[in-house]
Amino acid sequence: MVQQKDTAIAKQQRRQMAHLLEQGKEESARIRVENIIRSDITTELLEILELYCELLLARVGLLEPKECDPGLEEAIKSLIHAAPRTDVKELQQARQLLVEKYGKEFALEAVENSDGKVAERVLKKLRVEPPDPVLVDSYLKEIAKTYGVDWPKGKNERQQGRDEDEDDDDPSSGQAVKNLEEPLTTEELSKATPPRDLGPRSPVSIAPPSPSTDNLNPRVILPGPPELKPSAKMSGLRKQTPGTSAQSDPKGDDYGKKSVGGKIPDVDELAKRFAALKR
């Protein structure tokens, strides 16, 4: 509910930023957009803490011993460290239960992060510092693009000028003329490669991650095919193959040609051989 409320408020604030950019009040927009950035960072922090809570729920059996399990130490200490800086009552209650479970010394280590067990991404979201100017520009550009605002001023005019220059480089009578090509022959069509989008598609699809304050324009980069290298054993066998083949073939290449090669018999010759076998 808190995340949905923050998202709705952020959308309303984005409309206000677009209105300010349209009126030319850039300085005011730059100051107010910092509230949107801080709200997005808080939402990302709540998502991380929600994942930690789901982890504790999935491994509830490991919470029974008095000592903290090493696999849950990061999640528990991150919750104890970050919960007081949020407005979620459920996180406050979960923190209180964890402190009562593991003791005050454990909670003090989590609050001060003396052993460095609190997740670095949680610490990064909790830092109070002005946002990077590059991040502010990226937010304003994205807001202007979403609501169709010409910002920076003259951006759309420059884009139209580029399009006109490209049209001038290829003048015509005003109508596009299609280049007529000769139809392909049957032989050429048989050699053509079919398009990849034909046939059933793979059930596995990869969607790009949602944008965040760390990466506003995320992209999916797929790894290339692995480079296969021959092992040392195979390399040794390849080096030994020429010498061993020459020693193991005492009769030379002619013997191999005679034993393997030969003319394929025709139908009449096969019939004669079958008749001889019947006798």
HELIX and SHEET records of a PDB file:
HELIX    1   1 VAL A    2  GLN A   23  1                                  22    
HELIX    2   2 GLU A   26  ALA A   58  1                                  33    
HELIX    3   3 VAL A   60  LEU A   63  5                                   4    
HELIX    4   4 GLU A   73  ALA A   82  1                                  10    
HELIX    5   5 ALA A   83  ARG A   85  5                                   3    
HELIX    6   6 LYS A   89  TYR A  102  1                                  14    
HELIX    7   7 LYS A  104  GLU A  112  1                                   9    
HELIX    8   8 GLU A  120  LEU A  126  1                                   7    
HELIX    9   9 PRO A  133  THR A  146  1                                  14    
HELIX   10  10 LYS A  155  ASP A  169  1                                  15    
HELIX   11  11 THR A  186  LYS A  191  1                                   6    
HELIX   12  12 ALA A  232  SER A  248  1                                  17    
HELIX   13  13 ASP A  253  VAL A  260  1                                   8    
HELIX   14  14 VAL A  267  LYS A  278  1                                  12    
END                                                                             
